[in-house]
Amino acid sequence: MSKIKIGLFGFGVVGQGLHDILNKSKGFKAEVVKICVKTKTKKRTLPENYFTFDKNDLLANPDINLIVELIDDAEEAYKIVTTALKNGKNVVTANKKMVANHLEELVQLQQKHNVSLLYEASSCGSIPIIRNLEEYYDNELLNSVSGIFNGSTNYILSKIFNENMSYPVVLKQAQELGFVETDPTLDVGGFDPKFKLVIIAAHSFGIFINPDDVLNIGIQNLTDFDFQYAREKGYKIKLVATAKKIDEKNITVFVIPQFIKPSGHLYNVENEYNAVIVEAAFSDTQFFLGKGAGGHPTGMAVLSDISALRYNYRYEYKRHLQHQELAYSTNIDLEIYLRYSNENLLNKLGFKSITERFSGVNDNYVIGVISLTNLIKNKSLLQSENAFVVNTGRVVNPKSSNEEKRTEKNLTETVKLVQ
């Protein structure tokens, strides 16, 4: 690629972080030609002639050969990115929601117009997981990719477990520090890590999954009761995203809070840090740790993509093109902890077995086995009942049909006893 001339969309935390890094980096030169922003009255740290409010000043400028998109509006980002690709411009983006929702189309546009779209900064901040999946693990037999993909919720959970702060108090603190938006749903509801997980699953297993089909249970219903239970058992709770093979034909993906033992890789991952665990046939288990938020860590991931374009780098989507014929499935059982107040919720959820149960004055909990399909089906019910779900992390072994029938019979008898 000839000299890189950038058209930058957005000049918020990440945009300013990128500009700062570009100015301080030695041996790497890229010129920011123009910056498109939305708010006309906001004070900027650069002279006015750098800025425009018309996106066509960037998209239709023949001097600009790279569009860097760093805005928080996924719909507008989609319009910007697709227009740029159709105009023959390479693109770097950090918008995980936009990429996850349109990845298959974006791959086709790159191939059709012979351009490159890079988005390392969209997933896990400063951890270079996408590039590693594309290059280092391209011929590895991957079993799973999982971890903490959201720094905001990890910051909240760290404060709860390390400083005994209540969820409402630490959520307000995180909002005041700018770690969480005024409407925290994207983070605490588990949507942000779900978008990242869908992207990572595409590069891990070559499969494009609609985010709407993926279960995301967040931490917004966490109470002191759940915290105390975990502490008494010696666990921490982390919001964990998981993509893993079920068998040779199917993979599954989900985002659920999980109990983590002191021996677990994620136990000491604190504050705004992200972590990724890759489990594979030949390289076994590998662990990646890095900051998942902030202008400079994310800006550095953006700069890495910009630098790669000097060598005309592009994702090859090797696993997708290998036609491995993997399918997305929710046909898997999980053992979960469920804290609830409405007894009827148990029957509606359809537990296959219950191994532990407690009934209190205000809060009750069970630990048992349930299908991922049923969790997805009843997600809205869990939210409305203010129930809290945690994956115990214990592996549920597949059972024969006769064993399944015996389990269902035992569960029916158990339910009758407790009614």
VOTORLO-159937 format. One line per 3 residues: number of its first residue (from 1); their letters; for each residue y negated, z negated, x negated of N, C-alpha, C. Coordinates in steps of 0.001 Angstrom, whole numbers. Each point is the difference from the previous one (the first is absolute). Example, Ala and Ser with C-alpha at 12.3 -4.5 7.8 and 13.67 -1.06 7.14 Angstrom:
<sites>
1	AS	5690,-7800,-13190,-1190,0,890,-1200,0,-900; -1050,720,350,-1190,-60,-820,-1090,-730,770 $
</sites>
This chain:
<sites>
1	MSK	1194,0,-849,-1194,0,849,-1236,0,-879; -1005,775,367,-1263,36,-744,-734,-1325,164; -1194,-105,-495,-742,-1253,87,-9,-511,1434 $
4	IKI	275,-1285,140,110,-592,1330,-1388,-329,546; -297,603,1140,-1260,-258,696,339,-556,1377; -405,-1238,201,458,-780,1150,-1008,-7,1148 $
7	GLF	536,184,1186,-726,-286,1229,593,-1264,577; -756,-1086,26,517,-1309,377,-400,-370,1427; 990,-328,822,-252,-484,1358,165,-1511,22 $
10	GFG	-1091,-704,278,41,-1453,73,-500,-653,-1277; -844,-1015,171,-523,-724,-1158,12,-1498,294; 1188,-442,507,194,-1419,257,555,-684,-1230 $
13	VVG	841,-990,211,547,-791,-1114,771,879,-972; 892,853,524,825,835,-875,-824,1135,-608; -872,612,799,-842,1080,-509,-893,-456,-1135 $
16	QGL	-619,-1170,154,-837,-541,-1064,834,-416,-1207; 1199,-536,281,884,-361,-1098,393,1206,-822; 311,1113,675,346,1236,-694,-1169,512,-826 $
19	HDI	-1200,2,573,-1172,481,-720,-256,-846,-1249; 189,-1299,138,-181,-908,-1133,1013,303,-1108; 1261,214,397,1054,292,-980,-259,1333,-694 $
22	LNK	-430,1008,760,-300,1310,-585,-1073,-106,-1076; -996,-832,259,-1092,-159,-961,431,-747,-1258; 1006,-874,131,421,-819,-1130,1196,576,-756 $
25	SKG	700,948,605,1183,569,-651,-407,873,-1179; 731,-143,-1094,-264,790,-1190,1048,1112,-130; -444,1156,-414,914,1110,-206,382,726,1265 $
28	FKA	-599,-359,1125,292,685,1261,-1306,272,722; -268,1241,263,-1242,380,646,266,730,1307; -623,-491,1035,30,665,1302,-1349,-251,646 $
31	EVV	-571,1023,557,-1352,-93,565,62,-171,1514; -675,-1045,491,-153,-172,1441,-1225,819,425; 261,1108,652,-1076,923,380,-775,-522,1199 $
34	KIC	729,-484,1005,-650,-444,1234,864,-1058,670; -673,-928,708,691,-1063,719,-408,57,1470; 973,136,879,-284,27,1437,224,-1385,586 $
37	VKT	-1034,-529,675,83,-1327,614,-408,97,1464; 241,-1070,756,-246,27,1439,-1297,-683,400; -287,-1174,-570,-1143,-799,426,-1250,380,-785 $
40	KTK	-1001,471,696,-1215,485,-661,-924,-1118,-468; 95,-1165,630,-943,-1082,-322,505,-943,-1082; 1255,162,-423,578,-924,-976,-567,243,-1390 $
43	KRT	-312,-1089,-711,-518,121,-1363,1140,330,-965; -262,924,-933,1019,446,-959,-419,-359,-1425; 993,-50,-858,-260,-338,-1407,-314,1232,-841 $
46	LPE	84,1197,604,-291,1246,-708,-1207,683,636; -665,907,-720,-1139,729,553,376,792,1266; -974,219,872,245,651,1286,551,1411,-134 $
49	NYF	-345,698,-1078,435,1392,-131,1515,152,-181; 693,-1116,-276,1461,36,-93,651,127,1376; -707,-403,1042,632,-191,1305,-366,1094,996 $
52	TFD	937,190,939,-220,894,1129,702,-602,1212; -402,458,1173,629,-468,1235,740,1138,700; 57,1148,-675,666,1182,540,1244,302,-836 $
55	KND	1170,-109,606,1252,188,-747,150,1421,-547; -663,964,635,102,1383,-474,-703,213,-1341; -917,-904,-338,-632,73,-1317,1021,-198,-1114 $
58	LLA	1129,-609,351,1085,-187,-967,1116,1018,214; 411,141,1247,1162,841,305,-255,1485,-225; -1253,412,186,-338,1423,-151,-708,304,-1314 $
61	NPD	-72,-997,-890,-677,185,-1280,972,621,-1015; -259,1228,-453,928,662,-931,53,-673,-1377; -996,-811,-322,-7,-689,-1294,924,-1218,-17 $
64	INL	373,-468,1178,875,-1180,94,1448,473,98; 837,-436,-947,1409,407,20,951,-1155,316; -556,-1193,226,833,-1144,375,-719,-855,1039 $
67	IVE	683,-240,1104,-510,-908,1024,710,-1339,-149; -788,-1071,-119,553,-1357,-43,-422,-696,1286; 969,-331,834,-264,-555,1334,294,-1485,0 $
70	LID	-1029,-839,209,151,-1454,-60,-689,-675,1183; 146,573,1199,-603,-598,1187,1078,-746,785; -410,-824,962,974,-807,744,327,563,1372 $
73	DAE	-550,1144,348,245,648,1290,1123,1011,-177; 1204,-318,512,1169,853,-228,-139,1367,658; -587,54,1178,-143,1283,693,-974,914,-730 $
76	EAY	-1118,-549,-429,-972,809,-740,559,379,-1372; 745,-909,-606,621,301,-1291,967,1176,126; 746,58,1101,927,1111,242,-751,1331,62 $
79	KIV	-1134,15,697,-795,1224,104,-524,436,-1377; -470,-982,-757,-542,296,-1336,1098,549,-911; 1135,-684,-33,1077,371,-918,601,1363,356 $
82	TTA	280,223,1257,594,1283,389,-959,1157,-227; -1281,-211,264,-991,1055,-256,-76,317,-1486; -9,-1044,-825,-71,200,-1449,1216,770,-509 $
85	LKN	1190,-370,458,1214,681,-442,-22,1475,420; -433,263,1217,-78,1385,489,-1047,809,-762; -1018,-692,-528,-1035,663,-795,398,148,-1468 $
88	GKN	1238,-380,-323,497,171,-1358,-447,-1063,-980; -409,-1178,507,-444,-1084,-879,1103,-1055,-106; 203,-511,-1205,894,-1128,-171,-624,-1249,616 $
91	VVT	855,-937,403,-484,-1205,680,692,-1232,-552; -782,-1070,-155,529,-1338,-287,-472,-914,1127; 912,-769,583,-360,-885,1104,657,-1353,-165 $
94	ANK	-589,-1005,636,583,-1343,22,327,-437,1417; -74,936,958,130,-348,1419,1461,5,433; 628,-1177,-31,1436,-80,283,334,350,1451 $
97	KMV	-854,-366,944,281,311,1404,-14,1498,235; -974,685,-544,-93,1445,154,1194,701,-638; 359,-395,-1220,1113,633,-695,1309,-249,748 $
100	ANH	232,-1243,420,1253,-336,681,159,750,1315; -1085,138,734,64,657,1313,159,1513,-90; -383,601,-1131,-24,1466,-84,711,544,-1238 $
103	LEE	875,-792,-610,525,367,-1305,736,1347,4; 842,232,965,767,1257,8,-933,1209,77; -1024,-76,844,-980,1094,104,-771,170,-1305 $
106	LVQ	-376,-1110,-623,-769,58,-1247,817,624,-1137; 1291,-282,-19,875,618,-1000,32,1517,197; 99,430,1236,34,1432,297,-1311,692,-377 $
109	LQQ	-1126,-667,240,-1305,577,-357,-134,165,-1509; 498,-971,-758,-56,116,-1461,771,1226,-486; 1174,180,568,842,1123,-407,-612,1339,416 $
112	KHN	-560,35,1185,-570,1241,523,-1216,442,-787; -860,-940,-382,-1267,338,-656,19,-240,-1507; 1168,-374,-524,182,-165,-1439,-1012,-992,-596 $
115	VSL	-98,-1149,641,-910,-1053,-442,779,-1311,-94; -675,-1030,-465,652,-1287,-196,-724,-1099,771; 785,-847,666,-505,-1205,647,695,-1195,-644 $
118	LYE	-784,-878,-619,532,-1193,-645,-536,-1245,702; 850,-1040,98,-392,-1183,768,645,-1273,-531; 49,-132,-1307,558,-1216,-602,-694,-1260,504 $
121	ASS	-1304,76,196,-775,-1178,412,266,-412,1443; 730,819,755,271,-333,1399,1056,-1088,137; 810,-200,-1036,1149,-892,126,75,-992,-1151 $
124	CGS	-248,-1263,319,165,-1111,-957,-1020,-9,-1116; -1210,422,300,-1120,-180,-919,245,528,-1390; 13,-911,-972,53,407,-1405,1413,272,-505 $
127	IPI	1026,-204,841,1377,248,-429,301,1496,118; 373,666,-1078,251,1449,66,1389,319,545; 259,-395,1226,1359,129,536,336,1431,412 $
130	IRN	-935,732,571,318,1357,458,339,906,-1173; -806,-52,-1038,249,841,-1176,1355,-360,-630; 325,-1276,-30,1287,-409,-549,1162,500,851 $
133	LEE	-149,-66,1313,1051,516,875,181,1500,-179; -1108,705,-191,46,1454,-163,577,409,-1356; -299,-747,-1041,348,431,-1353,1163,-803,-603 $
136	YYD	-149,-1308,-91,1013,-817,-668,1304,-60,800; -137,-136,1324,1186,-179,836,457,1289,694; -471,1148,-453,261,1224,755,1479,345,113 $
139	NEL	818,-413,-985,1434,271,55,838,-1269,123; -650,-1112,289,685,-1276,173,541,-101,1432; 1087,-733,160,545,-273,1331,-610,-1301,501 $
142	LNS	-1041,120,797,-719,-1180,468,730,-656,1169; 42,-1321,-39,581,-768,1103,-1083,-582,904; -1085,-488,-611,-1084,-560,805,-1290,-72,-811 $
145	VSG	-1111,20,723,-1317,-260,-559,-675,-971,957; -399,-1157,-498,-557,-1026,883,-1050,-802,-739; -691,-880,739,-952,-870,-672,-1166,-416,857 $
148	IFN	-1003,-541,-654,-1254,-417,637,-987,1141,-174; -349,649,1084,-844,1194,-53,-1415,-261,504; -311,-1237,377,-1321,-304,548,-567,-1253,-654 $
151	GST	-1083,165,-769,-583,-1116,-724,-707,-996,896; -531,456,1129,-746,-894,894,901,-1057,614; 1147,426,545,913,-981,593,617,-881,-1071 $
154	NYI	218,555,-1181,576,-833,-1061,-989,-1073,-448; -1289,337,11,-1029,-991,-311,34,-1134,1034; 91,361,1275,29,-1000,1071,1228,-898,-131 $
157	LSK	1163,607,-179,1237,-778,-99,17,-873,-1254; -587,491,-1087,-77,-793,-1232,-816,-1267,213; -1137,135,682,-855,-1162,252,700,-1008,920 $
160	IFN	750,514,970,711,-893,919,1051,-813,-746; 800,673,-840,1116,-683,-652,-422,-779,-1246; -1041,428,-674,-387,-672,-1242,-1073,-1065,197 $
163	ENM	-806,149,1068,-1105,-933,211,41,-679,1356; 1101,189,733,200,-643,1310,-1108,314,998; -581,1167,-103,-1034,415,945,645,570,1260 $
166	SYP	-637,-175,1138,538,545,1243,-336,1482,93; 780,730,781,-206,1442,124,-1403,358,494; -513,-605,1076,-1350,365,468,-1083,-230,-1050 $
169	VVL	124,-1107,-756,-1017,-323,-1007,13,1003,-1146; 1188,323,-512,69,912,-1137,-305,1437,416; 307,359,1240,-365,1334,494,-1520,155,0 $
172	KQA	-705,-1015,478,-1462,47,-2,-534,97,-1421; 596,-737,-932,-419,51,-1402,217,1398,-575; 1149,588,305,305,1336,-506,-984,1034,544 $
175	QEL	-428,-179,1242,-992,906,589,-1354,-164,-684; -372,-1237,-288,-1276,-263,-666,-25,572,-1418; 1166,24,-654,95,548,-1357,123,1528,-13 $
178	GFV	159,598,1175,122,1449,78,1405,516,-212; 996,-900,-58,1392,428,-160,558,554,1306; -542,-487,1129,484,395,1319,-1195,390,854 $
181	ETD	166,1059,804,-1073,451,875,-238,-1003,1133; -1138,171,701,-306,-850,1150,1119,68,1021; 512,1226,255,1227,179,781,1149,81,-1000 $
184	PTL	780,-1066,-142,1001,-67,-1075,1325,675,325; 103,646,1170,1288,483,499,722,918,-980; -737,908,-652,633,959,-903,803,-712,-1082 $
187	DVG	-547,-1102,-512,672,-755,-1051,1002,-997,557; -471,-972,791,877,-1089,435,1049,473,996; -243,1140,664,986,545,919,1075,834,-676 $
190	GFD	-127,184,-1311,1015,733,-744,-109,1510,71; -1133,517,503,-160,1453,93,-280,624,-1364; -857,-642,-781,-341,514,-1321,1243,176,-886 $
193	PKF	855,-1031,-147,1199,211,-808,971,1000,609; -20,148,1329,875,996,631,-387,1407,-413; -1298,305,-17,-442,1332,-425,407,260,-1450 $
196	KLV	-175,-999,-849,389,137,-1407,1509,200,-129; 756,-733,806,1453,102,-43,485,1395,379; -610,594,1016,374,1352,428,-231,1002,-1133 $
199	IIA	-1118,-158,-711,-294,883,-1137,1027,-199,-1108; 272,-1245,-326,949,-300,-1064,1411,466,359; 373,-120,1276,1321,471,438,147,1500,-190 $
202	AHS	-1085,743,199,45,1455,-188,291,349,-1449; -580,-745,-921,214,287,-1423,1285,-639,-529; 522,-1004,698,1238,-653,-422,1238,740,504 $
205	FGI	-77,456,1269,1187,556,644,-201,1411,566; -1219,543,-141,-233,1373,428,-71,196,1497; -320,-1057,734,-6,75,1453,-1385,-319,545 $
208	FIN	-457,798,971,-1293,-226,647,247,-763,1298; -611,-1174,117,203,-873,1159,-1325,-203,716; 22,85,1315,-1183,-281,808,-267,-1506,-27 $
211	PDD	-1167,-443,-457,-280,-1448,-47,173,-700,1341; -224,727,1098,143,-609,1324,1436,-424,291; 962,571,-734,1407,-324,220,485,-1162,-864 $
214	VLN	-889,-554,-809,380,-1029,-974,-454,-1380,480; 890,-982,-106,-343,-1362,403,-943,-648,-1003; -1091,-547,489,-868,-846,-818,-302,-1277,762 $
217	IGI	494,-1102,-522,-301,-1328,531,-829,-711,-1056; -1163,-479,396,-922,-600,-954,61,-1511,-16; -1080,-604,-493,-43,-1458,-174,-974,-676,958 $
220	QNL	-561,760,961,-1057,-554,835,468,-1127,922; 1306,-99,266,512,-1075,852,520,-1204,-792; -215,-11,-1300,443,-1107,-855,-691,-1306,407 $
223	TDF	789,-1083,105,-558,-1321,322,433,-1019,-1056; -546,-1206,96,373,-1060,-932,1486,-336,109; 575,190,1187,1425,-273,189,848,899,-907 $
226	DFQ	-342,1293,-43,740,951,-838,-175,-326,-1478; -1217,-357,-352,-293,-368,-1391,810,-1210,-423; 57,-1011,865,730,-1218,-336,1496,266,-105 $
229	YAR	518,837,883,1425,339,-76,319,641,-1344; -807,1001,-387,237,690,-1267,-98,-963,-1181; -1005,-865,36,-197,-943,-1106,1172,-967,-113 $
232	EKG	495,-496,1113,1132,-931,-32,1250,658,-581; 136,1310,211,1166,723,-510,-209,485,-1439; -1218,-192,-522,-287,445,-1357,-371,1474,-97 $
235	YKI	-385,603,1126,-364,1412,16,-1515,186,11; -439,1189,-369,-1320,502,348,197,1156,978; -1034,302,750,44,1153,897,-902,1084,-590 $
238	KLV	534,1195,-134,-759,1161,-465,185,1134,1001; -1027,810,148,123,1181,856,611,1113,-840; 1238,378,337,776,906,-845,247,1333,703 $
241	ATA	-277,1076,-708,306,1353,464,1284,450,-678; 890,623,776,1311,377,-528,380,1414,419; 440,783,-973,638,1298,260,1327,-19,-737 $
244	KKI	1100,193,725,1294,-73,-676,1037,885,667; 984,382,-794,1111,787,519,945,-892,791; 414,496,1169,1034,-678,778,1373,506,-443 $
247	DEK	78,1319,-157,1208,656,-481,-420,1324,-625; 942,884,-231,-314,1256,-679,-797,968,865; -106,-278,1285,-692,918,914,-1290,-565,574 $
250	NIT	-188,-1316,-78,-1107,-638,715,-761,-1002,-862; -1297,-66,263,-840,-1048,-576,-724,-715,1130; -493,-1184,-289,-811,-718,966,-1247,-532,-691 $
253	VFV	-1058,-228,761,-1246,-558,-529,-569,-984,1019; -605,-1073,-497,-620,-976,895,-914,-921,-799; -951,-623,702,-910,-993,-588,122,-1278,818 $
256	IPQ	495,-1063,-625,220,-1277,678,-271,-1134,-997; -593,-1118,445,-75,-1171,-881,1402,-410,-439; 114,-525,-1204,1326,-341,-527,-53,-1325,-751 $
259	FIK	1065,-790,147,148,-1205,-808,356,412,-1428; -699,-565,-965,258,298,-1412,381,-1287,-719; 1165,0,-630,457,-1155,-777,-725,-56,-1345 $
262	PSG	-20,-1170,-653,-640,-102,-1322,571,974,-1019; 1257,394,151,611,948,-934,-349,1449,312; -678,252,1131,-325,1364,401,-1129,597,-823 $
265	HLY	43,1308,-207,-1031,684,-788,-1404,-196,587; -101,-137,1307,-1312,-37,649,-568,-1410,146; 763,-1011,-378,-396,-1380,256,-1330,-353,-651 $
268	NVE	-220,450,-1233,-1219,-352,-736,-1051,1107,-10; 126,953,899,-1033,1030,151,-1064,-576,933; -1179,-278,-534,-1002,-745,760,-1297,778,189 $
271	NEY	-808,-541,908,-1356,491,284,0,1490,345; -905,790,-587,-122,1398,427,937,941,-741; 979,-556,-702,926,840,-756,1055,652,901 $
274	NAV	381,1196,-364,1112,724,618,1173,4,-967; 1187,237,530,1193,116,-834,964,979,638; 686,757,-830,991,965,471,1308,-230,-750 $
277	IVE	1088,-66,754,1343,-136,-575,769,1282,274; 478,630,-1054,811,1216,129,1425,-340,-402; 942,241,899,1407,-246,-285,738,1340,13 $
280	AAF	727,267,-1083,622,1305,-167,1375,-131,-636; 754,1103,46,1380,-12,-483,82,-168,-1511; -868,669,-736,123,37,-1459,-980,-933,-709 $
283	SDT	-1240,-40,458,-994,-855,-647,-26,-1409,583; 869,-261,990,141,-1321,613,-1305,-406,686; -521,-1192,-302,-1190,-507,681,-1191,-6,-943 $
286	QFF	-1121,577,476,-1231,-2,-785,-1146,-509,867; -939,-686,-643,-1046,-732,704,-1370,418,-516; -895,343,938,-1363,416,-336,-983,-978,640 $
289	LGK	-1013,-408,-758,-994,-965,484,-1397,495,-332; -921,-135,934,-1388,395,-272,-899,-346,1166; -1289,4,-235,-955,-309,1065,39,1088,1079 $
292	GAG	-5,-452,1246,87,935,1108,-1311,259,686; -1070,-576,-485,-1306,185,632,-1091,-134,-1046; -1207,434,394,-1143,-114,-902,-478,1352,-482 $
295	GHP	-1300,84,-265,-608,1267,-394,545,564,-1296; 119,-822,-1027,442,505,-1300,1497,307,-52; 900,-889,517,1424,359,-11,300,1266,791 $
298	TGM	-570,111,1200,246,1193,816,-719,1203,-589; -1210,-225,-503,-742,1087,-643,737,554,-1202; 721,-874,-714,770,446,-1150,1159,886,429 $
301	AVL	617,-314,1134,1069,846,525,-539,1375,386; -1204,18,568,-647,1279,333,-284,792,-1271; -509,-684,-1020,-300,669,-1265,1263,578,-636 $
304	SDI	1119,-711,137,1262,498,-539,371,1342,628; -217,122,1307,273,1273,680,-962,1090,-466; -1263,-360,-141,-993,982,-472,375,490,-1387 $
307	SAL	398,-934,-858,391,357,-1361,1210,923,-5; 962,-266,891,1210,825,63,-313,1441,380; -1068,193,755,-361,1356,424,-532,846,-1150 $
310	RYN	-375,-640,-1100,-393,781,-1185,1170,842,-488; 1205,-448,307,1218,703,-422,685,683,1182; -779,193,1082,509,680,1203,1223,-695,585 $
313	YRY	-1,-1328,-48,1125,-763,526,16,52,1524; 1194,27,547,175,-125,1441,1354,-650,289; 98,-666,1137,1286,-552,403,939,1150,332 $
316	EYK	1232,-101,-458,972,1063,253,871,-283,1222; -32,-1229,509,808,-361,1174,1448,437,-211; 533,-345,-1172,1325,480,-400,1087,-453,961 $
319	RHL	-65,-1245,416,1062,-510,866,-12,688,1362; -1180,314,502,-83,716,1267,546,1422,-151; -345,640,-1083,429,1385,-216,1476,96,-359 $
322	QHQ	609,-1113,-423,1426,2,-305,868,12,1259; -641,-180,1166,695,59,1287,1200,-955,33; -268,-1256,-276,1069,-985,-1,466,-365,1413 $
325	ELA	-750,469,1007,383,-185,1401,135,-1468,398; -847,-845,-557,-50,-1388,422,-764,-100,1312; 405,-917,844,-663,-204,1283,-521,-1430,85 $
328	YST	-1065,-187,773,-536,-1336,238,778,-641,1137; 462,-1224,-197,797,-685,1004,-453,-1447,147; 108,-513,1215,-247,-1422,249,1301,-715,341 $
331	NID	1120,656,-266,1314,-551,304,448,-952,-1111; -663,-1120,-48,297,-1016,-1007,-300,-1364,606; 781,-999,-404,-209,-1366,471,-734,-816,-1054 $
334	LEI	-861,-893,468,-729,-910,-875,224,-1427,476; 67,-928,-937,-8,-1407,370,-1438,-478,-48; -474,-559,1110,-1404,-406,80,-139,-1452,443 $
337	YLR	-1112,-577,-391,-493,-1264,553,-992,381,1088; 171,-562,1200,-919,255,1104,-526,-1317,522; -1314,-206,-110,-634,-1154,623,-602,462,1323 $
340	YSN	292,-737,1066,-375,464,1338,-302,-1199,892; -576,279,1155,-246,-1056,982,654,314,1334; 230,1293,274,584,432,1271,1499,238,-174 $
343	ENL	812,-817,688,1457,84,-136,549,1361,425; -657,639,955,487,1295,481,-89,1091,-1067; -808,-245,-1024,-165,994,-1054,1326,281,-713 $
346	LNK	837,-1024,-144,1275,178,-700,894,1018,691; 109,-107,1308,848,928,740,-542,1419,-59; -1325,125,41,-607,1331,-30,183,671,-1358 $
349	LGF	-4,-797,-1066,136,576,-1339,1420,448,-308; 991,-619,616,1377,428,-201,568,-360,-1359; -77,-1267,-366,608,-444,-1256,1510,247,32 $
352	KSI	550,468,-1107,1442,205,-98,727,-1289,-359; -680,-886,-708,557,-1310,-317,-1139,-923,-364; 198,-1298,215,-985,-1020,-375,712,-1054,-832 $
355	TER	-490,-240,-1202,666,-930,-919,-734,-1333,-133; -1282,-38,383,-781,-1234,-121,-1011,-31,1132; -186,-1203,575,-901,-87,1156,-680,-1369,27 $
358	FSG	-1278,5,404,-761,-1246,124,-897,98,1228; -19,-1074,789,-876,-60,1169,-934,-1191,-152; -1308,276,7,-994,-1046,-153,-859,-136,1230 $
361	VND	-1044,-827,-100,-897,-222,1128,-803,1261,296; -570,611,-1049,-835,1182,185,602,1260,-605; 771,-168,-1068,530,1157,-719,1516,-76,-114 $
364	NYV	636,1167,118,1442,128,-174,249,1105,-1013; 1164,-73,-648,350,1128,-857,1497,228,19; 378,1225,-290,1394,353,-207,79,850,-1260 $
367	IGV	1148,-17,-628,311,943,-1061,1254,745,442; -100,1308,52,1121,781,478,-124,1459,-372; 980,760,441,86,1423,-329,-464,840,1182 $
370	ISL	-842,976,-298,-540,893,1016,-116,1393,-593; 82,999,839,-114,1366,-504,-1464,368,-208; -249,822,-1001,-1355,485,-238,-498,789,1200 $
373	TNL	882,723,649,-371,767,1195,-567,-912,1075; 621,-1161,216,-487,-930,1015,-1330,-632,-390; -206,-247,-1283,-1290,-523,-437,-1114,996,284 $
376	IKN	258,1269,-279,-992,1037,286,-277,75,1493; 1049,-32,789,-118,99,1460,-836,-1142,569; 109,-1181,-595,-655,-1194,547,-1197,-471,-817 $
379	KSL	-548,868,-838,-1111,-401,-862,-1197,-519,807; -388,710,1036,-1162,-429,797,267,-1319,699; 1240,-227,406,364,-1262,649,-128,-1162,-979 $
382	LQS	435,207,-1235,-118,-1042,-1019,-1460,-371,-236; -869,1018,-13,-1426,-264,-200,-594,-769,1166; 332,418,1209,-576,-642,1187,498,-1434,173 $
385	ENA	1207,-278,-467,560,-1353,100,-434,-890,-1167; -786,564,-921,-460,-739,-1179,1178,-516,-836; 1094,748,26,1170,-374,-798,-216,454,-1441 $
388	FVV	724,-638,-918,-104,368,-1414,1380,337,-526; 96,1145,-668,1269,512,-506,-30,34,-1521; 1078,-484,-612,151,68,-1452,1405,503,-317 $
391	NTG	98,979,-869,1280,463,-500,521,-1041,-1000; 1214,-504,211,526,-1001,-933,329,611,-1354; 186,1324,-39,339,662,-1249,1486,53,-278 $
394	RVV	785,-698,819,1450,31,-194,570,1311,542; 922,572,-727,588,1280,378,1015,-223,1107; -123,792,1058,953,-59,1107,1023,1099,-208 $
397	NPK	1239,-374,-181,1045,981,-257,392,727,1277; 272,1311,-110,456,745,1173,1297,-599,538; 143,42,1319,1189,-576,617,776,1073,755 $
400	SSN	1287,-237,161,810,899,804,-340,-196,1463; 431,955,823,-306,-85,1428,606,-1257,623; 1215,-404,-442,623,-1208,540,-788,-1244,-386 $
403	EEK	-491,-22,-1246,-811,-1136,-445,-1296,-65,792; -597,1179,291,-1230,41,790,248,-590,1387; 1145,357,622,293,-507,1337,184,-1511,-12 $
406	RTE	691,-521,-1045,190,-1439,-97,-1331,-718,-172; -910,625,-816,-1311,-594,-226,-797,-56,1294; 33,1083,778,-727,55,1263,535,-1048,975 $
409	KNL	1344,-184,13,605,-1002,865,-456,-1400,-397; 22,-284,-1288,-434,-1316,-484,-1450,-271,330; -834,1053,-126,-1420,-157,295,-205,-299,1480 $
412	TET	753,694,867,-121,-224,1438,328,-1444,333; 1070,-523,-627,381,-1379,246,-1055,-966,-545; -595,331,-1138,-1044,-858,-587,-1215,-61,907 $
415	VKL	-410,1158,541,-1170,59,861,230,-828,1250; 1241,82,553,311,-776,1208,-129,-1503,-269; 432,-419,-1193,-38,-1422,-355,-1415,-527,-108 $
418	VQ	-929,849,-488,-1358,-493,-237,-912,149,1205; 475,716,1038,-851,192,1175,-5,-1256,882 $
</sites>
